[in-house]
Amino acid sequence: MENINVLALAYLGDAIYECHIREYLIHQGFVKVKELQEQAVLYVSAKNQCKFLKQMINDNYLNQEELEIVYRARNHKSHKSPKNTDVSTYKYATGLEALIGYLYIEKKEERICQIMQYIIGV
């Protein structure tokens, strides 16, 4: 898996993560697009993704393999400057997205669901 660019994993993970959050919100009864968007920001913003990832790390929720993906993504040198957030927060959010992308590529959908349940419960 080391031959796949972590930013490509984050790109994929962002979409998977967003779909899980949108599905969760719809199941929660949010049906108006404005409400859905307002609620989604509570989960999909870089600031909140950073918070969720730090909590998982502090709780030792991730295994070593997962942490390696997170750290590879977080430490990757990016030429992109983040909008609306600081670099550290952006890198943590990228780490979470890369993890989700990695798990998806590896067909570990059950683990994705566990992580998403953890995030929704925080």
N, CA, C and O of each residue as an XYZ file, in Angstrom:
488
protein
N       0.832     -1.204      0.000
C       0.000      0.000      0.000
C       0.870      1.259      0.000
O       0.372      2.359     -0.241
N       2.149      1.100      0.266
C       3.025      2.270      0.320
C       3.203      2.934     -1.035
O       3.639      4.082     -1.105
N       2.870      2.226     -2.125
C       3.042      2.810     -3.446
C       1.891      3.731     -3.838
O       1.971      4.408     -4.863
N       0.832      3.771     -3.050
C      -0.279      4.684     -3.338
C      -0.046      5.987     -2.588
O       0.203      5.993     -1.382
N      -0.128      7.065     -3.307
C       0.041      8.394     -2.737
C      -1.024      8.630     -1.662
O      -2.214      8.422     -1.899
N      -0.582      9.065     -0.482
C      -1.532      9.280      0.613
C      -2.535     10.377      0.299
O      -3.650     10.365      0.820
N      -2.154     11.318     -0.542
C      -3.113     12.365     -0.908
C      -4.203     11.803     -1.820
O      -5.335     12.286     -1.802
N      -3.869     10.788     -2.613
C      -4.892     10.106     -3.419
C      -5.831      9.334     -2.495
O      -7.041      9.304     -2.721
N      -5.279      8.712     -1.458
C      -6.126      8.028     -0.473
C      -7.044      9.029      0.225
O      -8.218      8.743      0.459
N      -6.504     10.206      0.556
C      -7.311     11.245      1.211
C      -8.420     11.732      0.279
O      -9.538     11.994      0.723
N      -8.112     11.851     -0.997
C      -9.100     12.274     -1.988
C     -10.267     11.291     -2.006
O     -11.429     11.697     -1.996
N      -9.951     10.004     -2.033
C     -10.987      8.980     -2.009
C     -11.698      8.966     -0.659
O     -12.926      8.904     -0.596
N     -10.919      9.023      0.414
C     -11.480      8.982      1.762
C     -12.432     10.116      2.046
O     -13.420      9.943      2.759
N     -12.140     11.280      1.489
C     -13.021     12.437      1.664
C     -14.422     12.120      1.143
O     -15.420     12.440      1.788
N     -14.486     11.494     -0.018
C     -15.791     11.163     -0.609
C     -16.523     10.095      0.205
O     -17.731     10.197      0.422
N     -15.802      9.085      0.648
C     -16.408      8.005      1.432
C     -16.917      8.560      2.761
O     -18.039      8.270      3.176
N     -16.085      9.355      3.418
C     -16.435      9.974      4.698
C     -17.699     10.822      4.542
O     -18.632     10.722      5.338
N     -17.709     11.649      3.510
C     -18.855     12.535      3.264
C     -20.134     11.727      3.034
O     -21.193     12.099      3.539
N     -20.052     10.646      2.291
C     -21.241      9.806      2.056
C     -21.771      9.215      3.351
O     -22.982      9.188      3.572
N     -20.873      8.741      4.211
C     -21.309      8.189      5.497
C     -22.014      9.252      6.341
O     -23.050      8.985      6.950
N     -21.456     10.433      6.371
C     -22.059     11.515      7.160
C     -23.414     11.905      6.581
O     -24.375     12.083      7.329
N     -23.502     12.039      5.276
C     -24.778     12.417      4.655
C     -25.850     11.359      4.914
O     -26.994     11.687      5.226
N     -25.473     10.106      4.783
C     -26.439      9.035      5.055
C     -26.897      9.083      6.508
O     -28.088      8.951      6.791
N     -25.964      9.269      7.419
C     -26.298      9.366      8.848
C     -27.288     10.505      9.092
O     -28.279     10.322      9.800
N     -27.031     11.661      8.519
C     -27.899     12.828      8.737
C     -29.298     12.602      8.181
O     -30.286     13.010      8.792
N     -29.384     11.959      7.036
C     -30.697     11.668      6.464
C     -31.455     10.695      7.368
O     -32.658     10.846      7.583
N     -30.746      9.699      7.891
C     -31.390      8.758      8.819
C     -31.793      9.436     10.123
O     -32.685      8.956     10.822
N     -31.149     10.536     10.450
C     -31.503     11.299     11.654
C     -32.746     12.154     11.437
O     -33.266     12.749     12.381
N     -33.218     12.215     10.205
C     -34.447     12.941      9.923
C     -34.256     14.305      9.281
O     -35.230     15.018      9.039
N     -33.031     14.669      9.007
C     -32.797     15.938      8.305
C     -33.109     15.717      6.832
O     -32.549     14.826      6.195
N     -34.013     16.543      6.297
C     -34.408     16.346      4.901
C     -34.225     17.596      4.051
O     -34.136     17.512      2.826
N     -34.170     18.733      4.688
C     -33.971     19.964      3.925
C     -32.483     20.158      3.683
O     -31.663     19.962      4.579
N     -32.150     20.544      2.463
C     -30.747     20.668      2.069
C     -29.999     21.653      2.962
O     -28.845     21.412      3.316
N     -30.634     22.743      3.324
C     -29.973     23.727      4.186
C     -29.627     23.113      5.544
O     -28.528     23.314      6.061
N     -30.577     22.362      6.118
C     -30.321     21.682      7.392
C     -29.216     20.647      7.255
O     -28.336     20.539      8.108
N     -29.277     19.887      6.164
C     -28.258     18.865      5.935
C     -26.868     19.489      5.859
O     -25.910     18.971      6.433
N     -26.773     20.592      5.153
C     -25.482     21.264      5.004
C     -24.983     21.810      6.342
O     -23.804     21.682      6.671
N     -25.879     22.413      7.103
C     -25.500     22.960      8.415
C     -25.023     21.856      9.354
O     -24.046     22.037     10.079
N     -25.702     20.724      9.343
C     -25.325     19.611     10.203
C     -24.048     18.927      9.718
O     -23.220     18.504     10.526
N     -23.893     18.821      8.415
C     -22.714     18.157      7.845
C     -21.424     18.858      8.259
O     -20.409     18.203      8.498
N     -21.458     20.164      8.343
C     -20.264     20.935      8.720
C     -19.758     20.521     10.102
O     -18.566     20.639     10.388
N     -20.651     20.042     10.950
C     -20.247     19.591     12.284
C     -19.344     18.361     12.214
O     -18.674     18.025     13.190
N     -19.326     17.697     11.075
C     -18.541     16.482     10.909
C     -17.458     16.588      9.836
O     -16.398     15.976      9.965
N     -17.715     17.356      8.787
C     -16.813     17.322      7.629
C     -15.833     18.486      7.565
O     -14.984     18.512      6.674
N     -15.919     19.426      8.457
C     -14.946     20.525      8.433
C     -13.585     20.012      8.874
O     -13.501     19.064      9.656
N     -12.534     20.621      8.386
C     -11.169     20.227      8.778
C     -11.002     20.318     10.290
O     -10.373     19.455     10.901
N     -11.560     21.354     10.886
C     -11.444     21.543     12.336
C     -12.033     20.355     13.093
O     -11.420     19.847     14.031
N     -13.205     19.922     12.689
C     -13.853     18.814     13.381
C     -13.224     17.470     13.037
O     -13.124     16.595     13.898
N     -12.802     17.297     11.791
C     -12.097     16.064     11.443
C     -10.814     15.946     12.257
O     -10.470     14.854     12.711
N     -10.116     17.036     12.445
C      -8.912     17.073     13.276
C      -9.254     16.662     14.696
O      -8.552     15.847     15.296
N     -10.317     17.216     15.230
C     -10.746     16.896     16.596
C     -11.050     15.408     16.738
O     -10.629     14.777     17.708
N     -11.781     14.845     15.774
C     -12.135     13.429     15.837
C     -10.894     12.540     15.782
O     -10.786     11.571     16.532
N      -9.963     12.873     14.897
C      -8.762     12.068     14.768
C      -7.906     12.141     16.031
O      -7.413     11.118     16.506
N      -7.732     13.326     16.567
C      -6.952     13.464     17.803
C      -7.586     12.671     18.937
O      -6.879     12.066     19.743
N      -8.908     12.669     19.002
C      -9.601     11.907     20.041
C      -9.358     10.408     19.863
O      -9.125      9.693     20.838
N      -9.414      9.939     18.620
C      -9.157      8.520     18.367
C      -7.722      8.150     18.749
O      -7.481      7.081     19.308
N      -6.785      9.024     18.449
C      -5.387      8.771     18.809
C      -5.240      8.754     20.321
O      -4.606      7.851     20.866
N      -5.810      9.730     21.006
C      -5.726      9.795     22.474
C      -6.372      8.590     23.147
O      -5.921      8.143     24.202
N      -7.425      8.070     22.537
C      -8.133      6.910     23.089
C      -7.517      5.576     22.656
O      -8.025      4.508     23.000
N      -6.416      5.649     21.898
C      -5.783      4.433     21.361
C      -6.774      3.583     20.570
O      -6.756      2.354     20.645
N      -7.631      4.250     19.818
C      -8.672      3.570     19.060
C      -8.137      2.963     17.762
O      -8.704      2.002     17.241
N      -7.058      3.522     17.248
C      -6.504      3.063     15.977
C      -5.384      2.063     16.205
O      -4.612      2.179     17.156
N      -5.306      1.080     15.318
C      -4.206      0.123     15.421
C      -2.953      0.695     14.750
O      -3.004      1.766     14.145
N      -1.850     -0.008     14.858
C      -0.574      0.490     14.354
C      -0.604      0.738     12.845
O      -0.086      1.747     12.368
N      -1.203     -0.169     12.111
C      -1.309     -0.016     10.656
C      -2.078      1.256     10.300
O      -1.682      2.001      9.403
N      -3.165      1.493     11.004
C      -3.980      2.688     10.758
C      -3.210      3.949     11.118
O      -3.264      4.944     10.395
N      -2.495      3.908     12.231
C      -1.699      5.069     12.637
C      -0.612      5.386     11.617
O      -0.318      6.555     11.368
N      -0.024      4.371     11.037
C       1.011      4.599     10.024
C       0.454      5.360      8.828
O       1.111      6.262      8.309
N      -0.740      5.009      8.387
C      -1.383      5.724      7.274
C      -1.653      7.164      7.680
O      -1.373      8.090      6.919
N      -2.190      7.353      8.864
C      -2.489      8.699      9.360
C      -1.217      9.544      9.393
O      -1.210     10.681      8.921
N      -0.148      8.991      9.948
C       1.097      9.756     10.073
C       1.742     10.024      8.720
O       2.305     11.094      8.494
N       1.655      9.046      7.822
C       2.176      9.288      6.462
C       1.450     10.448      5.804
O       2.072     11.312      5.186
N       0.131     10.461      5.941
C      -0.660     11.536      5.324
C      -0.416     12.865      6.021
O      -0.274     13.901      5.372
N      -0.368     12.828      7.327
C      -0.180     14.056      8.097
C       1.184     14.679      7.817
O       1.316     15.903      7.797
N       2.190     13.847      7.603
C       3.543     14.335      7.392
C       3.899     14.571      5.935
O       4.998     15.034      5.628
N       2.976     14.254      5.038
C       3.239     14.435      3.606
C       3.398     15.918      3.291
O       2.615     16.754      3.741
N       4.415     16.219      2.519
C       4.627     17.620      2.123
C       3.666     17.954      1.003
O       3.692     17.358     -0.073
N       2.835     18.906      1.282
C       1.830     19.336      0.308
C       2.167     20.734     -0.179
O       2.635     21.582      0.581
N       1.921     20.951     -1.440
C       2.144     22.284     -2.004
C       0.864     23.110     -1.957
O       0.837     24.270     -2.368
N      -0.176     22.496     -1.457
C      -1.471     23.171     -1.366
C      -1.569     23.903     -0.035
O      -1.238     23.352      1.015
N      -2.014     25.116     -0.089
C      -2.226     25.898      1.121
C      -3.682     25.771      1.542
O      -4.579     26.023      0.738
N      -3.932     25.386      2.789
C      -5.317     25.183      3.216
C      -6.110     26.482      3.266
O      -5.587     27.552      3.578
N      -7.405     26.343      2.942
C      -8.313     27.487      3.057
C      -9.024     27.404      4.397
O      -9.406     26.318      4.832
N      -9.199     28.512      5.035
C     -10.025     28.634      6.243
C      -9.532     27.840      7.451
O     -10.296     27.636      8.394
N      -8.285     27.390      7.448
C      -7.771     26.653      8.597
C      -6.247     26.707      8.611
O      -5.615     27.056      7.614
N      -5.672     26.359      9.748
C      -4.211     26.350      9.836
C      -3.665     25.034      9.278
O      -4.406     24.067      9.102
N      -2.374     25.012      9.006
C      -1.738     23.865      8.363
C      -1.851     22.597      9.213
O      -2.123     21.522      8.679
N      -1.648     22.707     10.508
C      -1.705     21.540     11.386
C      -3.091     20.891     11.360
O      -3.209     19.673     11.222
N      -4.113     21.691     11.492
C      -5.486     21.186     11.459
C      -5.769     20.508     10.127
O      -6.355     19.427     10.081
N      -5.354     21.144      9.057
C      -5.549     20.608      7.709
C      -4.865     19.251      7.560
O      -5.424     18.337      6.954
N      -3.665     19.116      8.107
C      -2.914     17.862      7.985
C      -3.570     16.736      8.788
O      -3.577     15.586      8.348
N      -4.112     17.053      9.943
C      -4.839     16.033     10.706
C      -6.090     15.592      9.941
O      -6.390     14.400      9.877
N      -6.809     16.538      9.370
C      -8.005     16.196      8.593
C      -7.623     15.318      7.402
O      -8.321     14.357      7.079
N      -6.512     15.655      6.756
C      -6.022     14.850      5.639
C      -5.673     13.444      6.114
O      -5.920     12.469      5.403
N      -5.105     13.334      7.304
C      -4.784     12.026      7.871
C      -6.018     11.167      8.054
O      -6.002      9.979      7.731
N      -7.091     11.757      8.570
C      -8.336     11.014      8.753
C      -8.897     10.578      7.403
O      -9.315      9.430      7.247
N      -8.907     11.472      6.441
C      -9.428     11.136      5.115
C      -8.594     10.050      4.449
O      -9.142      9.156      3.805
N      -7.273     10.119      4.597
C      -6.398      9.089      4.021
C      -6.670      7.739      4.664
O      -6.668      6.714      3.983
N      -6.902      7.732      5.960
C      -7.222      6.490      6.655
C      -8.489      5.864      6.091
O      -8.525      4.665      5.818
N      -9.520      6.669      5.918
C     -10.784      6.159      5.375
C     -10.561      5.640      3.949
O     -11.071      4.579      3.590
N      -9.808      6.378      3.145
C      -9.500      5.936      1.778
C      -8.730      4.633      1.762
O      -9.015      3.745      0.958
N      -7.762      4.517      2.643
C      -6.971      3.293      2.749
C      -7.855      2.098      3.128
O      -7.773      1.037      2.510
N      -8.683      2.277      4.129
C      -9.562      1.194      4.560
C     -10.522      0.781      3.447
O     -10.842     -0.398      3.300
N     -10.974      1.750      2.674
C     -11.874      1.452      1.568
C     -11.156      0.640      0.489
O     -11.694     -0.351     -0.004
N      -9.952      1.054      0.125
C      -9.156      0.335     -0.880
C      -8.875     -1.101     -0.416
O      -8.875     -2.039     -1.212
N      -8.640     -1.242      0.876
C      -8.328     -2.556      1.454
C      -9.587     -3.391      1.730
O      -9.497     -4.486      2.285
N     -10.755     -2.872      1.343
C     -12.036     -3.570      1.522
C     -12.365     -3.824      2.995
O     -12.969     -4.839      3.343
N     -11.959     -2.891      3.846
C     -12.225     -3.010      5.286
C     -13.397     -2.103      5.661
O     -13.279     -1.203      6.493
N     -14.526     -2.372      5.018
C     -15.697     -1.519      5.199
C     -16.271     -1.610      6.604
O     -16.835     -0.640      7.109
N     -16.133     -2.770      7.238
C     -16.614     -2.894      8.614
C     -15.834     -1.942      9.535
O     -16.407     -1.326     10.434
N     -14.538     -1.833      9.300
C     -13.728     -0.928     10.125
C     -14.096      0.524      9.846
O     -14.114      1.347     10.761
N     -14.385      0.840      8.599
C     -14.849      2.199      8.279
C     -16.110      2.496      9.084
O     -16.230      3.568      9.676
N     -17.033      1.568      9.107
C     -18.284      1.755      9.852
C     -18.020      1.935     11.333
O     -18.671      2.757     11.978
N     -17.075      1.181     11.890
C     -16.731      1.338     13.310
C     -16.165      2.733     13.578
O     -16.528      3.377     14.563
N     -15.290      3.188     12.711
C     -14.698      4.517     12.877
C     -15.763      5.596     12.747
O     -15.776      6.561     13.511
N     -16.650      5.432     11.784
C     -17.710      6.421     11.591
C     -18.648      6.436     12.800
O     -19.104      7.504     13.207
N     -18.941      5.279     13.374
C     -19.773      5.222     14.574
C     -19.072      5.934     15.731
O     -19.712      6.643     16.507
N     -17.788      5.749     15.841
C     -17.006      6.430     16.861
C     -17.127      7.950     16.687
O     -17.373      8.684     17.644
N     -16.948      8.395     15.454
C     -17.005      9.832     15.160
C     -18.400     10.400     15.452
O     -18.521     11.468     16.053
N     -19.407      9.718     15.046
C     -20.775     10.184     15.263
C     -21.100     10.232     16.753
O     -21.884     11.070     17.200
N     -20.490      9.327     17.518
C     -20.736      9.280     18.947
C     -19.957     10.296     19.746
O     -20.281     10.525     20.912
N     -18.927     10.925     19.163
C     -18.098     11.903     19.889
C     -18.873     13.173     20.118
O     -18.351     14.116     20.712
